[in-house]
Amino acid sequence: MSLSVDTIKQKLTDKFGDQVFGFDEPYEMFTFEAPKENNLKVLQFLYDDEELKFQFLTDLCAVHYPENVGKELTVVYHLHNLVDNVRIRFKVSTDVKTPDVFTACKLFSSANWMERETYDFFGVNFVGHPNLKRILNVDEMDYFPLRKEFPLEDQTRIDKDDEMFGRGGSIK
């Protein structure tokens, strides 16, 4: 018998009640959320449950939603049940001013470098991580480049001026 979305949802709500929410299936992948304080409890449950068996962390990343005040940063976990070949997406959100989320390194060894990369680009502080430091950017960077806090291009560049491409001024 294959693992169904209804079974996953039922087991999660039986265990955590209203602490799991936002059930959806965008792009046909079961997705849900929980408060950031419960990320390890939910991950451990998904890992340990005899029927669920989500024991492979496929990916871990973050998304910056500057308009979502108080929950500007969302950490996204993609988990895979290799026995039933089922994938799910689990999200926790945090405030950009205190971007603390518990590390998943002790549960998933693969979380180590993924959390470092997420810290490096988004500034998520994975509490308890054994070596949380920049992995791709230089140590001297005092900002997190994938946050949407900066314009995509330098607005003062004249080589990007519309007149240079025949789109400005009057047509002769």
MDAnalysis code that builds the backbone (N, CA, C; Angstrom):
import MDAnalysis as mda
import numpy as np

u = mda.Universe.empty(516, n_residues=172, atom_resindex=np.repeat(np.arange(172), 3), trajectory=True)
u.add_TopologyAttr("name", ["N", "CA", "C"] * 172)
u.add_TopologyAttr("resid", np.arange(1, 173))
u.add_TopologyAttr("resname", ["MET", "SER", "LEU", "SER", "VAL", "ASP", "THR", "ILE", "LYS", "GLN", "LYS", "LEU", "THR", "ASP", "LYS", "PHE", "GLY", "ASP", "GLN", "VAL", "PHE", "GLY", "PHE", "ASP", "GLU", "PRO", "TYR", "GLU", "MET", "PHE", "THR", "PHE", "GLU", "ALA", "PRO", "LYS", "GLU", "ASN", "ASN", "LEU", "LYS", "VAL", "LEU", "GLN", "PHE", "LEU", "TYR", "ASP", "ASP", "GLU", "GLU", "LEU", "LYS", "PHE", "GLN", "PHE", "LEU", "THR", "ASP", "LEU", "CYS", "ALA", "VAL", "HIS", "TYR", "PRO", "GLU", "ASN", "VAL", "GLY", "LYS", "GLU", "LEU", "THR", "VAL", "VAL", "TYR", "HIS", "LEU", "HIS", "ASN", "LEU", "VAL", "ASP", "ASN", "VAL", "ARG", "ILE", "ARG", "PHE", "LYS", "VAL", "SER", "THR", "ASP", "VAL", "LYS", "THR", "PRO", "ASP", "VAL", "PHE", "THR", "ALA", "CYS", "LYS", "LEU", "PHE", "SER", "SER", "ALA", "ASN", "TRP", "MET", "GLU", "ARG", "GLU", "THR", "TYR", "ASP", "PHE", "PHE", "GLY", "VAL", "ASN", "PHE", "VAL", "GLY", "HIS", "PRO", "ASN", "LEU", "LYS", "ARG", "ILE", "LEU", "ASN", "VAL", "ASP", "GLU", "MET", "ASP", "TYR", "PHE", "PRO", "LEU", "ARG", "LYS", "GLU", "PHE", "PRO", "LEU", "GLU", "ASP", "GLN", "THR", "ARG", "ILE", "ASP", "LYS", "ASP", "ASP", "GLU", "MET", "PHE", "GLY", "ARG", "GLY", "GLY", "SER", "ILE", "LYS"])
u.atoms.positions = np.array([
    [0.848, -1.186, 0.000],
    [0.000, 0.000, 0.000],
    [0.890, 1.245, 0.000],
    [0.623, 2.141, -0.919],
    [1.424, 3.353, -1.057],
    [0.995, 4.423, -0.047],
    [1.923, 5.227, 0.338],
    [1.682, 6.298, 1.294],
    [0.913, 7.430, 0.608],
    [-0.239, 7.818, 1.168],
    [-1.060, 8.860, 0.553],
    [-0.905, 10.190, 1.281],
    [-1.259, 11.257, 0.603],
    [-1.242, 12.600, 1.176],
    [-2.189, 12.669, 2.369],
    [-3.341, 12.032, 2.245],
    [-4.319, 12.027, 3.346],
    [-3.746, 11.374, 4.605],
    [-2.998, 10.300, 4.423],
    [-2.371, 9.619, 5.566],
    [-1.338, 10.519, 6.231],
    [-0.507, 11.171, 5.427],
    [0.516, 12.075, 5.972],
    [-0.151, 13.201, 6.751],
    [-1.142, 13.814, 6.149],
    [-1.855, 14.932, 6.793],
    [-2.520, 14.487, 8.091],
    [-3.159, 13.335, 8.073],
    [-3.845, 12.827, 9.264],
    [-2.864, 12.539, 10.398],
    [-1.756, 11.906, 10.070],
    [-0.749, 11.605, 11.097],
    [-0.170, 12.888, 11.696],
    [0.081, 13.883, 10.857],
    [0.612, 15.157, 11.348],
    [-0.385, 15.875, 12.256],
    [-1.644, 15.921, 11.854],
    [-2.650, 16.613, 12.677],
    [-2.959, 15.831, 13.947],
    [-2.913, 14.498, 13.892],
    [-3.101, 13.697, 15.106],
    [-1.997, 13.977, 16.116],
    [-0.787, 14.119, 15.633],
    [0.368, 14.321, 16.518],
    [0.509, 15.774, 16.981],
    [0.325, 16.742, 16.066],
    [0.633, 18.139, 16.375],
    [-0.578, 19.072, 16.418],
    [-1.741, 18.590, 16.041],
    [-2.944, 19.421, 16.083],
    [-2.820, 20.657, 15.208],
    [-3.184, 21.810, 15.781],
    [-3.144, 23.054, 15.002],
    [-1.738, 23.650, 14.904],
    [-0.730, 22.936, 15.403],
    [0.659, 23.380, 15.259],
    [1.215, 23.084, 13.863],
    [0.473, 22.332, 13.063],
    [0.796, 22.148, 11.650],
    [-0.370, 22.733, 10.861],
    [-0.068, 23.465, 9.816],
    [-1.108, 24.209, 9.094],
    [-0.632, 24.492, 7.676],
    [-1.467, 25.188, 6.914],
    [-1.094, 25.581, 5.553],
    [-0.960, 24.417, 4.607],
    [-1.787, 23.394, 4.794],
    [-1.718, 22.225, 3.919],
    [-2.097, 22.617, 2.495],
    [-1.259, 22.227, 1.549],
    [-1.475, 22.578, 0.153],
    [-0.715, 21.578, -0.721],
    [-0.961, 21.615, -2.023],
    [-0.224, 20.743, -2.952],
    [0.215, 21.505, -4.191],
    [1.021, 22.567, -4.033],
    [1.487, 23.267, -5.230],
    [2.421, 22.372, -6.044],
    [2.224, 22.398, -7.345],
    [3.030, 21.581, -8.262],
    [3.038, 20.104, -7.847],
    [1.899, 19.668, -7.307],
    [1.665, 18.273, -6.926],
    [2.630, 17.759, -5.868],
    [3.140, 18.665, -5.005],
    [3.975, 18.248, -3.882],
    [3.285, 18.683, -2.589],
    [2.978, 17.718, -1.737],
    [2.329, 18.015, -0.463],
    [3.212, 18.959, 0.350],
    [2.608, 20.055, 0.815],
    [3.335, 21.107, 1.529],
    [2.576, 21.485, 2.784],
    [3.311, 21.755, 3.857],
    [2.686, 22.231, 5.092],
    [3.680, 23.066, 5.872],
    [3.180, 23.746, 6.905],
    [4.014, 24.625, 7.721],
    [3.844, 24.295, 9.195],
    [4.795, 24.775, 9.975],
    [4.738, 24.665, 11.436],
    [5.522, 25.849, 12.009],
    [5.289, 26.185, 13.280],
    [6.100, 27.246, 13.896],
    [7.566, 26.822, 13.947],
    [8.462, 27.796, 13.845],
    [9.893, 27.470, 13.794],
    [10.375, 26.753, 15.047],
    [9.721, 26.965, 16.177],
    [10.110, 26.307, 17.427],
    [9.889, 24.802, 17.370],
    [9.041, 24.355, 16.442],
    [8.703, 22.936, 16.344],
    [9.371, 22.228, 15.173],
    [10.308, 22.895, 14.493],
    [10.861, 22.269, 13.297],
    [11.512, 20.914, 13.587],
    [12.272, 20.816, 14.673],
    [12.929, 19.533, 14.975],
    [11.941, 18.458, 15.405],
    [10.923, 18.842, 16.150],
    [9.911, 17.863, 16.569],
    [9.195, 17.276, 15.359],
    [8.841, 18.147, 14.412],
    [8.139, 17.679, 13.209],
    [9.076, 16.828, 12.352],
    [10.300, 17.299, 12.145],
    [11.262, 16.525, 11.349],
    [11.546, 15.156, 11.972],
    [11.703, 15.123, 13.287],
    [11.962, 13.851, 13.985],
    [10.770, 12.904, 13.847],
    [9.563, 13.439, 13.971],
    [8.358, 12.616, 13.808],
    [8.279, 12.037, 12.400],
    [8.513, 12.885, 11.396],
    [8.473, 12.417, 10.008],
    [9.534, 11.351, 9.754],
    [10.658, 11.464, 10.409],
    [11.766, 10.508, 10.265],
    [11.451, 9.180, 10.969],
    [10.956, 9.260, 12.198],
    [10.791, 8.073, 13.047],
    [9.520, 7.265, 12.809],
    [8.460, 7.911, 12.337],
    [7.182, 7.213, 12.205],
    [7.319, 5.999, 11.280],
    [6.801, 4.864, 11.741],
    [6.931, 3.589, 11.022],
    [6.333, 3.622, 9.620],
    [5.277, 4.418, 9.436],
    [4.621, 4.473, 8.138],
    [5.163, 5.612, 7.259],
    [5.521, 6.734, 7.868],
    [5.947, 7.897, 7.087],
    [7.362, 7.763, 6.528],
    [8.336, 7.456, 7.346],
    [9.715, 7.153, 6.916],
    [10.358, 8.221, 6.015],
    [10.189, 9.503, 6.342],
    [10.859, 10.554, 5.578],
    [12.267, 10.707, 6.141],
    [13.162, 9.862, 5.648],
    [14.510, 9.760, 6.206],
    [15.598, 10.296, 5.288],
    [15.193, 10.970, 4.213],
    [16.172, 11.551, 3.301],
    [15.852, 13.027, 3.091],
    [16.790, 13.895, 3.454],
    [16.651, 15.329, 3.235],
    [17.196, 15.644, 1.847],
    [16.300, 15.904, 0.917],
    [16.688, 16.183, -0.464],
    [17.287, 17.573, -0.602],
    [16.646, 18.548, 0.062],
    [17.093, 19.930, -0.076],
    [16.649, 20.739, 1.126],
    [17.398, 21.787, 1.388],
    [17.073, 22.738, 2.438],
    [17.488, 24.099, 1.899],
    [16.574, 25.046, 1.907],
    [16.881, 26.373, 1.397],
    [16.014, 27.399, 2.116],
    [16.103, 28.642, 1.695],
    [15.282, 29.695, 2.285],
    [14.701, 30.562, 1.181],
    [13.671, 31.318, 1.548],
    [13.049, 32.280, 0.655],
    [12.819, 33.544, 1.469],
    [13.062, 34.690, 0.860],
    [12.855, 35.974, 1.537],
    [11.563, 36.605, 1.020],
    [10.605, 36.822, 1.933],
    [9.343, 37.490, 1.629],
    [9.307, 38.794, 2.417],
    [9.894, 39.894, 1.913],
    [9.974, 41.132, 2.693],
    [8.623, 41.712, 3.064],
    [7.594, 41.413, 2.300],
    [6.262, 41.946, 2.582],
    [5.541, 41.184, 3.695],
    [6.041, 40.046, 4.092],
    [5.418, 39.207, 5.121],
    [6.013, 39.569, 6.490],
    [5.586, 40.678, 7.056],
    [6.171, 41.234, 8.279],
    [6.074, 40.242, 9.441],
    [7.224, 40.011, 10.093],
    [7.306, 39.076, 11.209],
    [7.655, 37.660, 10.781],
    [7.501, 37.376, 9.501],
    [7.836, 36.055, 8.945],
    [8.507, 36.241, 7.587],
    [9.495, 37.131, 7.566],
    [10.129, 37.478, 6.292],
    [10.961, 36.350, 5.689],
    [11.563, 35.524, 6.520],
    [12.394, 34.417, 6.023],
    [11.683, 33.086, 6.250],
    [11.634, 32.286, 5.207],
    [11.031, 30.953, 5.308],
    [12.081, 29.913, 4.949],
    [12.302, 28.974, 5.866],
    [13.202, 27.849, 5.607],
    [12.346, 26.717, 5.049],
    [12.800, 26.146, 3.942],
    [12.046, 25.107, 3.245],
    [12.851, 23.809, 3.256],
    [12.222, 22.745, 3.756],
    [12.830, 21.413, 3.768],
    [12.102, 20.553, 2.737],
    [12.843, 19.878, 1.870],
    [12.268, 18.885, 0.971],
    [12.707, 17.519, 1.485],
    [11.727, 16.705, 1.821],
    [11.998, 15.381, 2.392],
    [11.487, 14.296, 1.454],
    [12.150, 13.138, 1.510],
    [11.814, 12.042, 0.603],
    [11.692, 10.740, 1.388],
    [10.595, 10.048, 1.183],
    [10.416, 8.694, 1.673],
    [10.866, 7.786, 0.528],
    [12.018, 7.160, 0.682],
    [12.590, 6.351, -0.392],
    [11.867, 5.016, -0.568],
    [11.192, 4.548, 0.463],
    [10.482, 3.263, 0.388],
    [9.265, 3.385, -0.519],
    [8.448, 4.434, -0.295],
    [7.224, 4.630, -1.084],
    [7.404, 5.651, -2.207],
    [8.613, 6.210, -2.329],
    [8.924, 7.222, -3.331],
    [7.949, 8.407, -3.259],
    [7.859, 8.997, -2.064],
    [6.989, 10.145, -1.836],
    [7.845, 11.307, -1.353],
    [7.588, 12.475, -1.915],
    [8.309, 13.690, -1.515],
    [7.329, 14.681, -0.898],
    [7.814, 15.410, 0.118],
    [7.003, 16.449, 0.736],
    [7.853, 17.699, 0.961],
    [7.162, 18.812, 1.162],
    [7.814, 20.095, 1.447],
    [7.301, 20.584, 2.796],
    [8.227, 20.952, 3.679],
    [7.916, 21.426, 5.021],
    [8.540, 22.805, 5.204],
    [7.755, 23.774, 5.706],
    [8.244, 25.144, 5.834],
    [8.122, 25.649, 7.266],
    [9.107, 26.455, 7.669],
    [9.027, 27.212, 8.916],
    [9.466, 28.639, 8.607],
    [8.778, 29.599, 9.214],
    [9.081, 31.006, 8.958],
    [9.633, 31.676, 10.201],
    [10.438, 32.720, 9.975],
    [11.058, 33.445, 11.070],
    [11.173, 34.923, 10.727],
    [11.313, 35.715, 11.760],
    [11.491, 37.155, 11.621],
    [12.904, 37.441, 11.124],
    [13.048, 38.383, 10.217],
    [14.364, 38.708, 9.664],
    [15.282, 39.333, 10.722],
    [14.707, 39.909, 11.780],
    [15.521, 40.522, 12.839],
    [16.099, 39.484, 13.800],
    [15.413, 38.374, 13.976],
    [15.903, 37.267, 14.809],
    [15.725, 35.963, 14.031],
    [16.570, 35.739, 13.029],
    [16.379, 34.595, 12.130],
    [16.919, 33.276, 12.686],
    [16.475, 32.915, 13.880],
    [16.977, 31.706, 14.538],
    [16.063, 30.514, 14.269],
    [16.645, 29.437, 13.760],
    [15.939, 28.175, 13.515],
    [16.872, 27.067, 13.996],
    [16.326, 26.059, 14.654],
    [17.154, 24.958, 15.153],
    [17.754, 24.158, 13.998],
    [19.015, 23.764, 14.145],
    [19.694, 22.983, 13.120],
    [19.132, 21.570, 13.033],
    [19.157, 21.030, 11.819],
    [18.727, 19.652, 11.593],
    [19.917, 18.731, 11.368],
    [21.111, 19.204, 11.680],
    [22.348, 18.442, 11.414],
    [22.421, 17.105, 12.139],
    [21.899, 17.037, 13.344],
    [21.981, 15.773, 14.092],
    [21.043, 14.713, 13.526],
    [19.981, 15.156, 12.872],
    [19.036, 14.220, 12.270],
    [19.449, 13.854, 10.841],
    [19.888, 14.856, 10.086],
    [20.307, 14.656, 8.700],
    [21.721, 15.212, 8.524],
    [22.685, 14.366, 8.260],
    [24.062, 14.829, 8.037],
    [24.137, 15.784, 6.851],
    [23.298, 15.550, 5.869],
    [23.310, 16.390, 4.669],
    [22.873, 17.824, 4.952],
    [22.259, 18.067, 6.074],
    [21.808, 19.422, 6.415],
    [22.988, 20.352, 6.676],
    [24.140, 19.812, 7.027],
    [25.287, 20.622, 7.405],
    [25.616, 21.694, 6.366],
    [25.954, 21.301, 5.166],
    [26.368, 22.269, 4.145],
    [25.183, 23.055, 3.609],
    [24.015, 22.440, 3.561],
    [22.832, 23.168, 3.088],
    [22.478, 24.298, 4.046],
    [22.609, 24.062, 5.349],
    [22.351, 25.117, 6.328],
    [23.415, 26.209, 6.237],
    [24.657, 25.821, 6.003],
    [25.720, 26.824, 5.845],
    [25.454, 27.707, 4.628],
    [25.030, 27.113, 3.539],
    [24.720, 27.887, 2.337],
    [23.523, 28.810, 2.580],
    [22.514, 28.318, 3.277],
    [21.331, 29.125, 3.587],
    [21.697, 30.278, 4.509],
    [22.579, 30.027, 5.465],
    [23.092, 31.110, 6.306],
    [23.850, 32.126, 5.456],
    [24.709, 31.647, 4.594],
    [25.570, 32.492, 3.776],
    [24.759, 33.448, 2.895],
    [23.683, 32.970, 2.307],
    [22.925, 33.780, 1.361],
    [21.712, 34.494, 1.955],
    [21.136, 33.959, 3.045],
    [19.930, 34.559, 3.617],
    [20.093, 35.024, 5.058],
    [21.131, 34.577, 5.753],
    [21.349, 34.999, 7.127],
    [20.555, 34.240, 8.163],
    [20.034, 33.069, 7.820],
    [19.315, 32.254, 8.802],
    [20.338, 31.672, 9.771],
    [20.141, 31.919, 11.061],
    [21.042, 31.427, 12.100],
    [20.541, 30.064, 12.571],
    [21.220, 29.004, 12.168],
    [20.818, 27.661, 12.563],
    [21.428, 27.346, 13.929],
    [20.609, 27.477, 14.951],
    [21.032, 27.311, 16.341],
    [21.482, 25.876, 16.579],
    [22.709, 25.722, 17.093],
    [23.260, 24.403, 17.375],
    [24.079, 23.820, 16.235],
    [24.183, 24.539, 15.135],
    [24.982, 24.047, 14.006],
    [26.451, 23.946, 14.423],
    [27.146, 22.865, 14.064],
    [28.528, 22.672, 14.522],
    [29.556, 23.615, 13.907],
    [29.259, 24.213, 12.745],
    [30.265, 25.057, 12.083],
    [29.577, 26.068, 11.165],
    [28.710, 26.896, 11.728],
    [27.926, 27.831, 10.919],
    [28.780, 29.042, 10.544],
    [29.318, 28.987, 9.328],
    [30.086, 30.112, 8.800],
    [29.883, 30.137, 7.294],
    [30.280, 31.228, 6.691],
    [30.095, 31.378, 5.243],
    [30.793, 30.240, 4.490],
    [30.146, 29.818, 3.409],
    [30.675, 28.689, 2.658],
    [31.060, 29.074, 1.231],
    [30.379, 30.057, 0.636],
    [30.668, 30.474, -0.734],
    [31.097, 31.932, -0.845],
    [30.564, 32.784, 0.022],
    [30.917, 34.203, -0.007],
    [32.087, 34.482, 0.936],
    [32.732, 35.615, 0.749],
    [33.877, 35.975, 1.593],
    [33.398, 36.310, 3.005],
    [34.224, 36.031, 3.975],
    [33.880, 36.266, 5.379],
    [33.589, 37.728, 5.671],
    [34.175, 38.644, 4.900],
    [34.025, 40.076, 5.153],
    [32.668, 40.633, 4.748],
    [31.864, 39.860, 4.029],
    [30.545, 40.360, 3.610],
    [29.717, 40.673, 4.840],
    [29.094, 41.847, 4.841],
    [28.258, 42.229, 5.977],
    [26.778, 42.250, 5.602],
    [26.433, 41.546, 4.535],
    [25.035, 41.439, 4.107],
    [24.807, 40.042, 3.528],
    [23.551, 39.749, 3.245],
    [23.181, 38.424, 2.735],
    [22.579, 38.621, 1.344],
    [23.297, 38.244, 0.296],
    [22.985, 38.674, -1.070],
    [21.670, 38.188, -1.671],
    [21.054, 37.133, -1.156],
    [19.805, 36.685, -1.767],
    [18.551, 37.250, -1.087],
    [18.746, 38.097, -0.101],
    [17.596, 38.819, 0.452],
    [17.193, 39.911, -0.541],
    [15.926, 40.202, -0.575],
    [15.409, 41.190, -1.524],
    [15.466, 42.600, -0.943],
    [16.612, 42.951, -0.371],
    [16.771, 44.264, 0.247],
    [17.475, 45.247, -0.667],
    [17.975, 44.787, -1.783],
    [18.780, 45.614, -2.661],
    [18.212, 45.564, -4.073],
    [18.354, 46.674, -4.856],
    [17.906, 46.631, -6.251],
    [18.743, 45.621, -7.041],
    [18.154, 45.059, -8.070],
    [18.864, 44.068, -8.870],
    [20.036, 44.671, -9.627],
    [19.924, 45.944, -10.018],
    [20.990, 46.610, -10.760],
    [21.290, 47.955, -10.127],
    [22.452, 48.466, -10.399],
    [22.832, 49.809, -9.968],
    [22.019, 50.814, -10.779],
    [21.152, 51.561, -10.107],
    [20.238, 52.479, -10.796],
    [20.946, 53.703, -11.378],
    [22.214, 53.899, -11.054],
    [22.928, 55.076, -11.561],
    [23.747, 54.777, -12.818],
    [23.740, 53.545, -13.277],
    [24.533, 53.190, -14.461],
    [23.949, 53.848, -15.706],
    [24.784, 54.584, -16.444],
    [24.275, 55.252, -17.635],
    [24.222, 54.317, -18.842],
    [24.985, 53.228, -18.820],
    [24.943, 52.303, -19.942],
    [23.652, 51.494, -19.970],
    [22.840, 51.620, -18.920],
    [21.546, 50.937, -18.890],
    [20.398, 51.925, -19.132],
    [20.730, 53.154, -19.483],
    [19.736, 54.194, -19.720],
    [18.912, 53.838, -20.954],
    [17.610, 54.051, -20.903],
    [16.733, 53.729, -22.027],
    [17.122, 54.449, -23.315],
    [17.651, 55.676, -23.189],
    [18.033, 56.420, -24.384],
    [19.150, 55.720, -25.143],
    [19.980, 54.955, -24.455],
    [21.054, 54.221, -25.115],
    [20.514, 53.116, -26.015],
    [19.263, 52.686, -25.759],
    [18.662, 51.606, -26.530],
    [17.545, 52.107, -27.445],
    [17.467, 53.445, -27.626],
    [16.464, 54.012, -28.520],
    [15.059, 53.999, -27.957],
    [14.926, 53.843, -26.625],
    [13.580, 53.789, -26.042],
    [13.187, 55.093, -25.376],
    [14.082, 56.054, -25.279],
    [13.761, 57.304, -24.596],
    [13.746, 58.477, -25.554],
    [13.240, 59.587, -25.085],
    [13.258, 60.820, -25.875],
    [12.269, 60.774, -27.019],
    [12.418, 61.695, -27.951],
    [11.472, 61.805, -29.070],
    [11.979, 61.001, -30.264],
    [11.059, 60.521, -31.050],
    [11.396, 59.747, -32.248],
    [11.485, 60.732, -33.414],
    [12.535, 60.639, -34.193],
    [12.722, 61.565, -35.336],
    [12.501, 60.866, -36.632],
])
